[in-house]
Amino acid sequence: MSILAAPDHIRPYCIKSRLTAPFDKENYDNGSFYSFVYQISCDCGCKELSVFKNEWPYVTAKCCTCGKELVIYDLEGYPAASSGGSEYKAELVQIYEKCELVAEFEYDDEYFYTDVRFDKNDITGFNLWAYLNDEYTLIVDDETA
């Protein structure tokens, strides 16, 4: 079993699937070995999620089957990022009622070329796509560092 390179809060919901294959191939072809792509799936096995976001961006999702809320992207959990204080988690707006999500976590290459201990929470970039009607739509493209 391989180790998932994803932040602690989202790692339990990260899976490899057919939806990640195009991104895995693109990263490999472009020599980007510091990015890891996963589909987001609820504990119950459901992959269809309602998605909520604000301008920071802070992103959550709600399982369409069991109603569980997942924090997808939270700057407060990443050492290289800074959040916006008390306003940071305000005014989440539903942007998708039902879709599947693909998340990409990017890490600094220092972990691969130095003896610095790898920190799964220390992402330097994040992308999130909604998959709906056989199309991917970019929801978040954020650099944390």
C-alpha positions as CSV (number, residue, x, y, z in Angstrom):
1,M,0.0,0.0,0.0
2,S,1.4,3.4,-0.9
3,I,1.4,6.4,1.4
4,L,-1.0,9.2,0.4
5,A,0.6,12.6,0.1
6,A,-2.3,14.8,1.2
7,P,-2.9,17.0,4.2
8,D,-4.2,15.3,7.4
9,H,-7.7,16.8,7.3
10,I,-8.5,15.5,3.8
11,R,-6.3,12.3,3.5
12,P,-9.0,9.9,4.8
13,Y,-11.2,11.0,1.9
14,C,-8.5,10.7,-0.9
15,I,-8.7,7.9,-3.4
16,K,-7.2,7.1,-6.7
17,S,-9.8,6.5,-9.4
18,R,-10.4,6.8,-13.2
19,L,-11.0,10.6,-12.6
20,T,-7.4,11.2,-11.5
21,A,-5.8,9.4,-14.4
22,P,-5.7,12.4,-16.8
23,F,-4.0,14.5,-14.2
24,D,-1.5,11.8,-13.2
25,K,-0.5,11.4,-16.8
26,E,-0.2,15.2,-17.4
27,N,2.0,15.6,-14.2
28,Y,4.2,12.7,-15.3
29,D,4.6,13.9,-18.9
30,N,5.4,17.4,-17.6
31,G,8.0,16.2,-15.1
32,S,5.9,17.4,-12.1
33,F,6.8,14.8,-9.5
34,Y,5.8,17.0,-6.6
35,S,2.0,17.0,-7.3
36,F,-0.4,14.3,-6.1
37,V,-3.9,14.0,-7.4
38,Y,-6.9,12.3,-5.7
39,Q,-10.6,12.0,-6.0
40,I,-12.5,12.9,-2.9
41,S,-14.9,10.3,-1.5
42,C,-16.9,10.3,1.7
43,D,-16.6,7.6,4.4
44,C,-19.8,6.1,3.2
45,G,-18.3,5.5,-0.3
46,C,-20.3,8.2,-2.0
47,K,-18.4,10.4,-4.4
48,E,-21.2,12.9,-5.2
49,L,-20.8,16.0,-3.2
50,S,-22.3,19.5,-2.8
51,V,-19.6,22.1,-2.8
52,F,-19.3,25.3,-0.8
53,K,-16.7,28.0,-1.2
54,N,-15.8,31.6,-0.1
55,E,-13.3,34.1,-1.6
56,W,-10.3,33.1,0.6
57,P,-10.7,30.3,-0.7
58,Y,-12.1,28.1,2.1
59,V,-13.9,25.0,0.6
60,T,-16.1,22.5,2.1
61,A,-18.3,19.7,0.7
62,K,-21.4,17.9,1.9
63,C,-21.9,14.2,1.0
64,C,-25.1,13.8,-1.1
65,T,-25.8,10.4,0.5
66,C,-25.1,10.7,4.3
67,G,-24.8,14.5,4.7
68,K,-21.3,14.4,6.3
69,E,-19.4,17.7,5.9
70,L,-15.8,17.6,4.7
71,V,-13.3,20.4,4.8
72,I,-11.6,20.2,1.4
73,Y,-9.3,23.3,1.6
74,D,-8.4,25.2,4.7
75,L,-5.4,27.5,4.7
76,E,-5.2,27.4,8.5
77,G,-3.9,23.8,8.3
78,Y,-1.0,24.5,6.0
79,P,2.3,25.8,7.5
80,A,3.3,27.8,4.4
81,A,-0.1,29.7,4.3
82,S,-1.7,32.4,6.2
83,S,-5.5,32.7,6.7
84,G,-7.7,35.8,7.0
85,G,-8.5,35.7,10.7
86,S,-12.1,35.7,11.8
87,E,-13.5,36.5,8.4
88,Y,-11.7,33.6,6.8
89,K,-14.5,31.1,7.1
90,A,-17.4,33.5,6.6
91,E,-20.0,33.4,3.9
92,L,-19.7,30.0,2.2
93,V,-21.7,29.9,-1.1
94,Q,-22.9,26.7,-2.7
95,I,-21.2,26.5,-6.1
96,Y,-22.2,22.9,-7.0
97,E,-25.3,21.0,-5.9
98,K,-23.9,17.6,-6.9
99,C,-20.6,16.8,-8.5
100,E,-17.5,14.7,-8.0
101,L,-14.2,16.4,-6.9
102,V,-10.6,15.9,-7.9
103,A,-8.0,17.6,-5.8
104,E,-4.3,18.2,-6.5
105,F,-1.7,18.9,-3.7
106,E,1.6,20.3,-4.7
107,Y,4.7,20.2,-2.5
108,D,8.1,22.0,-2.6
109,D,10.9,20.0,-4.1
110,E,13.0,20.6,-1.0
111,Y,11.5,17.4,0.5
112,F,12.9,15.4,-2.4
113,Y,16.4,16.9,-2.7
114,T,17.3,17.6,1.0
115,D,17.1,15.8,4.2
116,V,14.2,17.9,5.4
117,R,11.5,15.7,6.8
118,F,8.4,15.5,4.6
119,D,5.3,17.2,6.0
120,K,2.1,16.2,4.3
121,N,0.4,19.4,5.5
122,D,3.1,21.7,4.0
123,I,1.5,22.1,0.6
124,T,2.7,24.9,-1.7
125,G,-0.2,24.7,-4.1
126,F,-3.7,23.4,-4.5
127,N,-6.1,22.8,-7.4
128,L,-9.6,21.5,-7.2
129,W,-11.8,20.5,-10.1
130,A,-15.5,19.6,-10.2
131,Y,-16.3,16.7,-12.5
132,L,-19.8,16.9,-13.9
133,N,-21.4,15.8,-17.2
134,D,-18.0,14.3,-18.3
135,E,-16.2,17.6,-17.9
136,Y,-13.7,19.0,-15.4
137,T,-14.2,22.6,-14.2
138,L,-11.5,24.3,-12.2
139,I,-12.9,25.6,-8.9
140,V,-9.7,26.5,-7.0
141,D,-6.2,27.3,-8.2
142,D,-4.3,28.6,-5.2
143,E,-0.6,28.9,-4.3
144,T,-0.1,28.7,-0.5
145,A,3.6,29.7,-0.5
